[in-house]
Amino acid sequence: MVHGPRWRRRPSERPSEILQAALEVFAEQGLARARVEDIAKRAGVSKGTVYLYFTGKEDLFREALRDRVARTLEGLSAAASQGDPAERLERFIDAYWLQLRRPSFGAMYVLLLAELPQFPELSRFYAEEVSGKVVQLSAAIIREGSESGQFREIDPLVASRMMVSLLVQHAIWTSRPELFPHLGTRDSADIVTEIKQFTLSALVCASGRAA
């Protein structure tokens, strides 16, 4: 597949175009095997142009993840910005599920599991800047629900971690129907509805709004 210069007339978008190309190459080849030359070719620029914006491959990987998670968090925050805590949490789950069901998620998740243990600094970055921020965002909603009396008294970070892990694991399962046939034929909307019902049944007080 030939990748031409996609943004020759849009120089302000070069960094984001390079980061998108980097994510594609990293997902296909892995962090260890990917080369800056491959990323430059995918983005339709010279290798020198890549180095105008980024110091190297690890910098590209870090900034590509930061860019992706910033976009994800922006969407999640917007989706869960209004309403009571239970309503906000439902919208958060719906929005995050859509992100996780993107075709690129499965490949990127496999890449992270395979590559990050070899790069301790990037592992810490991922824990703090990527997965950690998603958990913190939903934990803030759960904390508000507990303080208002709508949710049970519970550690918000623990509850958020449990909920996020449910979403991520089900997204992995549904992306590999050949390995998980019990979910492979299920409708995606039904699965996320079950996750919402399970989560809210664990959180909402008996006197609170029913899930």
C-alpha positions, -999 to +999 in steps of 0.1 A: +000+000+000+014+034-010+011+062+015+016+096-001+021+129+016-014+133+031-011+168+045+013+187+023-010+217+025-017+213+062+017+217+080+001+225+113-013+189+114+020+172+108+026+161+144-008+145+147-004+128+113+030+114+123+016+102+156-013+084+138+012+068+114+033+057+144+003+040+161-004+021+129+032+010+125+036+001+162+004-020+161+016-039+130+052-044+138+056-040+175+077-014+193+110-032+191+109-039+154+093-007+142+116+018+126+114+056+123+118+051+085+087+030+084+067+056+104+080+084+081+070+065+050+035+057+064+030+094+072+043+105+038+072+125+051+110+122+053+128+107+082+143+141+090+108+156+092+099+131+120+130+141+139+119+178+137+091+169+161+102+138+180+135+127+194+131+090+185+110+059+185+102+058+223+093+095+222+069+087+193+054+059+212+049+079+243+034+109+225+012+087+203-003+071+234-006+105+252-024+120+221-048+090+219-056+090+256-061+128+255-087+124+228-103+095+246-105+114+279-120+144+262-147+123+247-154+105+280-156+138+299-180+153+274-202+122+275-204+121+313-206+159+319-242+162+331-268+143+350-269+124+383-240+101+390-258+069+378-267+086+345-232+100+340-217+066+348-239+049+322-229+074+296-192+070+305-195+032+301-212+037+267-186+061+255-156+040+267-171+009+252-172+026+218-136+035+221-126+000+231-146-015+202-126+003+176-107-021+153-073-008+164-079-015+201-072-052+200-039-048+181-028-020+203-036-040+235-016-070+223+013-046+215+012-031+250+012-065+267+041-077+246+063-047+244+059-026+276+076-050+300+108-044+279+105-007+284+101+001+322+099+039+316+071+035+291+053+010+314+052+036+342+040+062+317+012+040+305+001+032+341+001+069+351-010+087+319-033+061+301-050+035+322-046+055+354-064+086+340-094+066+327-098+050+361-095+084+379-121+099+356-148+073+364-137+072+400-146+109+403-182+100+392-184+071+416-171+093+445-198+119+437-224+092+438-212+079+472-211+113+487-246+121+475-260+089+489-270+074+456-241+049+456-229+027+484-199+037+505-171+022+485-135+031+476-141+049+443-108+039+428-114+002+435-149+003+420-136+022+390-108-003+385-133-032+386-156-015+361-129-006+337-114-041+338-148-055+329-150-032+299-115-039+287-117-076+291-150-079+273-136-058+245-107-082+241-130-112+241-153-098+215-124-088+193-113-125+192-145-145+184-124-175+174-110-178+209-141-167+228-171-181+209-194-177+238-192-139+231-184-139+194-220-140+183-234-117+209-245-082+199-222-055+212-250-034+225-263-063+246-229-069+262-224-032+272-260-032+286-251-062+308-220-045+321-239-014+329-266-034+348-240-054+367-220-023+377-250-002+388-265-031+407-233-033+427-232+005+433-267+019+436-281+019+472-315+003+478-330+037+482-312+051+451-324+050+415-327+015+401-304+006+373 
